[in-house]
Amino acid sequence: MTVSDPIADLIVRIKNGIAAEHKYVDCPLSKQKVAILSVLKELGFINDFIINEELTAKLFVVSHDARSPCLS
């Protein structure tokens, strides 16, 4: 399946992971996404991310408040 908007796909994966209360989500990676993930980590929207050898990222998501997700 091809993704027409990879940045929107990244944000949706994070939002869905938070909604499903997952500790982490996986996503395909690009240089642009790494830059966005770095900013999201710096701002506290995700705890951390790890880049593995298959060029995918494991994102550790965080919710600031148990009642409201950090991304909506």
ABEGO torsion letter per residue (X at the ends): XBBABAAAAAAAAAAAAAAAGBABBBBBBBAAAAAAAAAAAAAGABABBBBBAAGBBBBBBBBABAABBABX
